């Protein structure tokens, strides 16, 4: 590896599995010191052990819990100069059947969760010479699909939140979001394990295949290192050529 994150101290949420875990692994390989968070305590503990990094059980929707954990992470790492908010939940249900509690939970995790983490970490990020925030949104923020009213709305809100804080927190703190398409994770297992559904999803994109966790991790690396030093307030689709249509 090239050591692009050598000396950096980065907090990653949703780190127990999927994109969060993939990002954590790549960032550790690139030299970052990490603080790993997930509500799945067993899962985040395993990833933390694998990487030799500290991990905490934390639900990002719990504002007080987030504040306490971020303070502990800052103490453990001697500060923070980067965040990746990868924690997220998905409920694909036609709007007429969507439970209001599911709507509330998606916003609590997908939007307010990111707010809670950024707000708690802001005093630490402000002390850094240069800091980065990467929020994992979704292609659904750009092109909603049937059955994703709550998810698409929450991810669109996350993307706009990211643009807004990029304006407020510059020039020393950069904020960008990534909009993944269909990526092979546990969250999308229902789709890619079904050959018919998988083929249909692949046919919708220019590259005619589904994405892998590493594709998103490398986009997060780009937005967290000096390669993107003049990039802030943007959404980067990692979707194989779906959202351009």
N, C-alpha and C positions, 0 to 999 in steps of 0.2 A: 504494500500500500504506500501511498505518497505522503501520508502524514498531514493531510490538508487541515485537520482539526487539532493538530498538536498544540497542547496548552489551553485548549478551550474547555469550558465547563458547561455542560448542556443537560437540561432536564427534558426527559421524554415521557409523555403520558401514553397510556394504552400500550405499555411496553411488554405485556405478558405474552402477546401473540400477534400474528398478522403483520400489518405494516409497521406498527410500533416496535415490535421485536426485531424486524428486519432492519429498520432504521438504527436501532440501538446497536445491533451487531456491526453494521457498516461503520457507524460513527466510532465505536470502540476500536475497530481495526485501523481507522484513520487517526487515532491518537487522542480522542476526546476523553475527558473524565466525565462520567455520566451519573445522573440521578434518575432512577427508573421508577415510574409510578403506574399502578394499575389497581382496579378494584378486585381483580383476581389475585389474591395474596399468594397462593401457591404457585401460580404461573409466573408472576413477576419475581418471586424468590428464586425460581429455577433459572430464569434468564439472567438474573443478577449473579447467581453463582457461576453460571457458564462464562460470564464476561468478567468476573472479578470486580463488579461494580455494586454500589449500594442500591437497594430497592426498598420501596415502601408500598404498603397496601393503602390505597386512597381512592375514593369515589370523587371524581372531579366536580360533581354536582354539589358536594358538601363543602360549602365555602369555608367554614371554620376548620374543617379537616385539611383542606388544601392549604390554608394559611399556615397551619402548624407544620405540615410536611415540607412545604417550600422553605420555611425558615430552617428546618433541620437539614435539608439538602444544601442550602447555602452555607450553613456552618460546616457541614461535612466536606464540601468541595472548596471552601474558601471563597465563595462567591458564585455567581452565575453570569455567563455572557451569551447564553443561547437557550431557546425553548423549541421543542417540537410538540405540538398538541395533536396527537394521533388518536386519542380516545374518542370513540364514537359508537353509536348504535343505529341499527337499521330495522325498520318495520315496513314491509311491503304489503299494504292493504288498501283496497279501493276506499276512496274517501267516505263513501256512504257507510262503510263498516268500520272506519277508523275510530278506535276508542280514544276519547279525549285524554285519558291518562297516558296513552302511548304518545300522543302529540306532545303533552307536557314533558314527558321523560326525554323525548328526542331533543327538545329545545334545551332542557336542563343540562344534558350531557354535551350535545354537539355545539351549542352556542355558549350558554352560560358557563359551562365547564371550562371552555377556553378563556372566557373573560376572567373567571376566578383565578386561573393559573397565571395569566398575564398580570392581573392586578396584584396578586401576592408577590410575584417575582420582580415587579417593576423597580422597587428600590435597589435591588441587587443588579439588575440589568443597567440601571442608570449610572452605576459606579464603574461600569466597564468602558474601556476606550471605544469599543465598537461591539454591538450585540445584535443578535438575529432572533427573529420569531418566525417559525414556519407552522402554519395551521393546515391540517389535512382536511380539505373540503371534499368535493366530489364533482364529477361531471354532471351529476344531477342538479348541481347549483346553476349550471349553464343550460342544460337541456333536460328538463324534467320528463320522466317516463310514467306511464300509468301505474297507479298504486303507490306513488311516492310523494304524495302531497306534503306530509309532515317532514319526511326526510329531505326532500328537495328544498322546502322552505327553510329548514334549519341550516342546511349547508349553504344556501344562498346568503342567509344572514351571516354565517361565519365568514364567507368571502368578503362581504361588505364591511364587516367588523374589521377584518384584516386591512382592507384598504384605508379605513378610517384611522386606525391606530398608526398606520405607516405615515400618514400626514401629521398626526399629533406627536409622534415620538421621534421623528427624524430630527437632526441628521445622524445621531449616534446609534440609534436603534432602527434596524430595517425589519420590515414585516411583509411576508409574502404567503400566499396559499398555494397548495397543490390540489388539482382536481383530477383524481384518478378515475379511470373508467372501470371496467370489470377486471378486478385483480384476483388472482387465485388465493383466497384466504378462507378461514373458517366461516366468515360472515357470508361469503358468496358460494359456499360449498353446494347449497341447494341447486345452483345454476351449473357450475362447471362439472359436477359429478354426473349430470344428466347429458348424455351425448347430443340429444336433439336440442336441448336448451343451449348448450355450449356452442354448437355449430351455428345456431341462429344468432347468438350474441357476437360471435366472431365475424359473421357475414356482414354485420352492421358497420364494421370499422374498416378503414383503409388498409390496415396491415393484416387483416383476416386472421387474427389470433387474439387470445386473451392475454392480459398483462400478468406479470409476476411481481412479487413483493420487491425484488431488487430494483425493478424499474422505478418504483416510487422512492425507494431508499436513496438511489443515486440522484434523483431530482431534489430530495431533501438535502443531500450533501452539497449539491451545487448552490442551493439557496442559503446554506449555512456557512459557506466558506468565501474566501476572497474572490473566487471566480465570478461571483455575482455581486461584486462590491458596488455596482451602480444600478442595482435592481431592487426596487421596493414598491410595495403597493400593487402587486400584480397577481394574477392567477395563472398558474402553469398547468395546462391540461396534460395528463399522462394517460392517454386514452386510446392510443393506436390510431388516431384519426377518426374520432367519432363526432366531437363537438364542432368541427369545422363546417359541417353540413348546414 
